[in-house]
Amino acid sequence: MTCASAATGYQRDWLKGLRGQIMDGAPFAFVNADTPHELFHFMDVPMVTNQWWSAVIAAKQLAPDYFDKMEEIGFNAHLPRYSSLPLIAQMAGDFDRQPWGGLPAPAILCARASSDEHPRIFQRWAELTGAELHLLSAPATPDPAPDWWVLARSDWEDLYGTARLDLMVAEMQGLIAALERLTGRDFDVDGFAAYMARIDEQERLLDEVADLIAKADRCPVGIAEQMPNVMIPQWHRGSDWALSHVRAFRDEVKGRIDRGEGVCEGESLRMMWIGAGLWFDTSFYRAFEETHGAVFCWSMYLPFAADGYIRADHGDPLRALAARVSAMNEQLHQPPWVNEWLVKEARRWRIDVAVILVPEHDRFSGYGSYFAREALRAAGVRVVEIHSDMVDPRVWDRDAMEARVRAALEQEAA
């Protein structure tokens, strides 16, 4: 896609600028993926995301050495790879071989306690670098609604609970105060409301794209090209560039559909990829088009842009942000949130076969997949489980995994 090339080009140039800022000594934040990035963006604090940095290290084929090192120095064998890889690289200290020559010490660290490991991983980062640490709570919802997406966009106070939202707002206010000290700027509530409105506009455009692809006779764009067109704007959500790019993405997808173009001429089966991206081997997503007419048309990144992000502000943009963040990871990975959402999406996108990535060393992401598997099977979707990892190629056997998916496609076709 023209848009995919434009997105990756923008990200490449942005990364050069970010690298220059950091290497010149600008204070930056190191944060987990499910934290309120909006606060850092709005306060103009450069930000590196833990899981994104993990993917970069993995793409440079450095992950195996670091995971071997992790085991040698005695870390728990079930430490989640996706979240812990940057910490192990930092502890190894061989910065000359790391991207950018490694990361200098951040000014501020932020994580949400959405798994047992995340607070301790970030505490270790704080001990190593001396950075100010902000840990956000992740209290369980006492009565989670399986069809959470129905209420999430507007009726989020009832969905997530007043006490939980009060806690998240209070903790974010502490983070805002730290960002004000760091930048010497006051937090502009009115300006933040306008910024949040732009994010909602962006996510509604992505919702339109998802609906176009879901309803198309043939899938116009596979997930390998969807991902950069969704996630790169998400890293810059609410910016002029992000809104402009998402509009162009919408128009390009619509043009493909109007012209009758599809990823695969002989499309006969639609697949969904459940889990984080297979960052070291994204070509896997196109391995079944010519042989089986099977297209990976769905991944979580595009449809979650609407269900997971759109939040009416009701005159309180900070509370709306709390509603966005307070169950983000849970909705993507934990029952009953994730299994019912996946069934809804499988029906919407007319999915035949679901492939679930089960990262056995990531309990938070991995264990919920069993509930998703059973829910999808009950809904008539054929399911293939791949026990591997998104950043650890040591446990990836491409030939064996292709064979498992091919067998399922042949059974479905029969």
QUIVENPE-V622741 format. One record per residue. RES is the residue in three letters. PSI is psi as a letter, one per 30 degrees, with the letter a starting at -180 (NA if undefined). Layout:
res=RES psi=PSI
res=RES psi=PSI
This chain:
res=MET psi=k
res=THR psi=e
res=CYS psi=e
res=ALA psi=e
res=SER psi=e
res=ALA psi=e
res=ALA psi=e
res=THR psi=e
res=GLY psi=e
res=TYR psi=e
res=GLN psi=e
res=ARG psi=e
res=ASP psi=e
res=TRP psi=e
res=LEU psi=e
res=LYS psi=e
res=GLY psi=e
res=LEU psi=e
res=ARG psi=e
res=GLY psi=e
res=GLN psi=e
res=ILE psi=e
res=MET psi=f
res=ASP psi=g
res=GLY psi=g
res=ALA psi=k
res=PRO psi=k
res=PHE psi=l
res=ALA psi=k
res=PHE psi=j
res=VAL psi=l
res=ASN psi=l
res=ALA psi=f
res=ASP psi=g
res=THR psi=l
res=PRO psi=i
res=HIS psi=e
res=GLU psi=e
res=LEU psi=e
res=PHE psi=e
res=HIS psi=e
res=PHE psi=e
res=MET psi=g
res=ASP psi=h
res=VAL psi=j
res=PRO psi=k
res=MET psi=k
res=VAL psi=k
res=THR psi=k
res=ASN psi=e
res=GLN psi=e
res=TRP psi=e
res=TRP psi=e
res=SER psi=e
res=ALA psi=e
res=VAL psi=e
res=ILE psi=e
res=ALA psi=e
res=ALA psi=f
res=LYS psi=g
res=GLN psi=h
res=LEU psi=f
res=ALA psi=e
res=PRO psi=e
res=ASP psi=e
res=TYR psi=e
res=PHE psi=e
res=ASP psi=e
res=LYS psi=e
res=MET psi=e
res=GLU psi=e
res=GLU psi=e
res=ILE psi=g
res=GLY psi=g
res=PHE psi=l
res=ASN psi=k
res=ALA psi=f
res=HIS psi=g
res=LEU psi=k
res=PRO psi=k
res=ARG psi=e
res=TYR psi=e
res=SER psi=f
res=SER psi=f
res=LEU psi=e
res=PRO psi=e
res=LEU psi=e
res=ILE psi=e
res=ALA psi=e
res=GLN psi=e
res=MET psi=e
res=ALA psi=e
res=GLY psi=g
res=ASP psi=i
res=PHE psi=f
res=ASP psi=f
res=ARG psi=f
res=GLN psi=l
res=PRO psi=k
res=TRP psi=g
res=GLY psi=g
res=GLY psi=l
res=LEU psi=k
res=PRO psi=l
res=ALA psi=k
res=PRO psi=l
res=ALA psi=f
res=ILE psi=k
res=LEU psi=k
res=CYS psi=k
res=ALA psi=l
res=ARG psi=k
res=ALA psi=h
res=SER psi=f
res=SER psi=l
res=ASP psi=e
res=GLU psi=e
res=HIS psi=e
res=PRO psi=e
res=ARG psi=e
res=ILE psi=e
res=PHE psi=f
res=GLN psi=e
res=ARG psi=e
res=TRP psi=e
res=ALA psi=e
res=GLU psi=e
res=LEU psi=e
res=THR psi=f
res=GLY psi=g
res=ALA psi=l
res=GLU psi=k
res=LEU psi=k
res=HIS psi=j
res=LEU psi=k
res=LEU psi=k
res=SER psi=l
res=ALA psi=i
res=PRO psi=k
res=ALA psi=l
res=THR psi=k
res=PRO psi=f
res=ASP psi=i
res=PRO psi=k
res=ALA psi=k
res=PRO psi=e
res=ASP psi=h
res=TRP psi=e
res=TRP psi=f
res=VAL psi=e
res=LEU psi=f
res=ALA psi=e
res=ARG psi=e
res=SER psi=e
res=ASP psi=h
res=TRP psi=f
res=GLU psi=e
res=ASP psi=e
res=LEU psi=e
res=TYR psi=f
res=GLY psi=k
res=THR psi=e
res=ALA psi=e
res=ARG psi=e
res=LEU psi=e
res=ASP psi=e
res=LEU psi=e
res=MET psi=e
res=VAL psi=e
res=ALA psi=e
res=GLU psi=e
res=MET psi=e
res=GLN psi=e
res=GLY psi=e
res=LEU psi=e
res=ILE psi=e
res=ALA psi=e
res=ALA psi=e
res=LEU psi=e
res=GLU psi=e
res=ARG psi=e
res=LEU psi=e
res=THR psi=f
res=GLY psi=g
res=ARG psi=k
res=ASP psi=k
res=PHE psi=j
res=ASP psi=j
res=VAL psi=e
res=ASP psi=e
res=GLY psi=e
res=PHE psi=e
res=ALA psi=e
res=ALA psi=e
res=TYR psi=e
res=MET psi=e
res=ALA psi=e
res=ARG psi=e
res=ILE psi=e
res=ASP psi=e
res=GLU psi=e
res=GLN psi=e
res=GLU psi=e
res=ARG psi=e
res=LEU psi=e
res=LEU psi=e
res=ASP psi=e
res=GLU psi=e
res=VAL psi=e
res=ALA psi=e
res=ASP psi=e
res=LEU psi=e
res=ILE psi=e
res=ALA psi=e
res=LYS psi=f
res=ALA psi=k
res=ASP psi=e
res=ARG psi=k
res=CYS psi=j
res=PRO psi=f
res=VAL psi=k
res=GLY psi=l
res=ILE psi=f
res=ALA psi=e
res=GLU psi=f
res=GLN psi=e
res=MET psi=e
res=PRO psi=e
res=ASN psi=f
res=VAL psi=e
res=MET psi=e
res=ILE psi=e
res=PRO psi=e
res=GLN psi=e
res=TRP psi=f
res=HIS psi=g
res=ARG psi=k
res=GLY psi=f
res=SER psi=l
res=ASP psi=e
res=TRP psi=e
res=ALA psi=e
res=LEU psi=e
res=SER psi=e
res=HIS psi=e
res=VAL psi=e
res=ARG psi=e
res=ALA psi=e
res=PHE psi=e
res=ARG psi=e
res=ASP psi=e
res=GLU psi=e
res=VAL psi=e
res=LYS psi=e
res=GLY psi=e
res=ARG psi=e
res=ILE psi=e
res=ASP psi=e
res=ARG psi=f
res=GLY psi=g
res=GLU psi=k
res=GLY psi=l
res=VAL psi=e
res=CYS psi=k
res=GLU psi=e
res=GLY psi=h
res=GLU psi=k
res=SER psi=f
res=LEU psi=k
res=ARG psi=k
res=MET psi=l
res=MET psi=k
res=TRP psi=j
res=ILE psi=k
res=GLY psi=l
res=ALA psi=l
res=GLY psi=l
res=LEU psi=i
res=TRP psi=f
res=PHE psi=f
res=ASP psi=i
res=THR psi=f
res=SER psi=f
res=PHE psi=e
res=TYR psi=f
res=ARG psi=g
res=ALA psi=f
res=PHE psi=g
res=GLU psi=e
res=GLU psi=e
res=THR psi=e
res=HIS psi=g
res=GLY psi=g
res=ALA psi=k
res=VAL psi=k
res=PHE psi=j
res=CYS psi=f
res=TRP psi=k
res=SER psi=l
res=MET psi=f
res=TYR psi=e
res=LEU psi=e
res=PRO psi=f
res=PHE psi=f
res=ALA psi=e
res=ALA psi=e
res=ASP psi=e
res=GLY psi=f
res=TYR psi=e
res=ILE psi=k
res=ARG psi=j
res=ALA psi=k
res=ASP psi=f
res=HIS psi=h
res=GLY psi=g
res=ASP psi=i
res=PRO psi=e
res=LEU psi=e
res=ARG psi=e
res=ALA psi=e
res=LEU psi=e
res=ALA psi=e
res=ALA psi=e
res=ARG psi=e
res=VAL psi=f
res=SER psi=f
res=ALA psi=g
res=MET psi=e
res=ASN psi=e
res=GLU psi=e
res=GLN psi=f
res=LEU psi=f
res=HIS psi=f
res=GLN psi=k
res=PRO psi=l
res=PRO psi=g
res=TRP psi=e
res=VAL psi=e
res=ASN psi=e
res=GLU psi=e
res=TRP psi=e
res=LEU psi=e
res=VAL psi=e
res=LYS psi=e
res=GLU psi=e
res=ALA psi=e
res=ARG psi=e
res=ARG psi=e
res=TRP psi=g
res=ARG psi=h
res=ILE psi=k
res=ASP psi=e
res=VAL psi=k
res=ALA psi=k
res=VAL psi=j
res=ILE psi=k
res=LEU psi=k
res=VAL psi=j
res=PRO psi=j
res=GLU psi=f
res=HIS psi=g
res=ASP psi=j
res=ARG psi=e
res=PHE psi=e
res=SER psi=e
res=GLY psi=e
res=TYR psi=e
res=GLY psi=f
res=SER psi=f
res=TYR psi=e
res=PHE psi=e
res=ALA psi=e
res=ARG psi=e
res=GLU psi=e
res=ALA psi=e
res=LEU psi=e
res=ARG psi=e
res=ALA psi=f
res=ALA psi=g
res=GLY psi=g
res=VAL psi=k
res=ARG psi=k
res=VAL psi=k
res=VAL psi=k
res=GLU psi=k
res=ILE psi=j
res=HIS psi=j
res=SER psi=a
res=ASP psi=l
res=MET psi=f
res=VAL psi=g
res=ASP psi=j
res=PRO psi=f
res=ARG psi=f
res=VAL psi=g
res=TRP psi=k
res=ASP psi=j
res=ARG psi=e
res=ASP psi=e
res=ALA psi=e
res=MET psi=e
res=GLU psi=e
res=ALA psi=e
res=ARG psi=e
res=VAL psi=e
res=ARG psi=e
res=ALA psi=e
res=ALA psi=e
res=LEU psi=e
res=GLU psi=e
res=GLN psi=e
res=GLU psi=e
res=ALA psi=e
res=ALA psi=NA
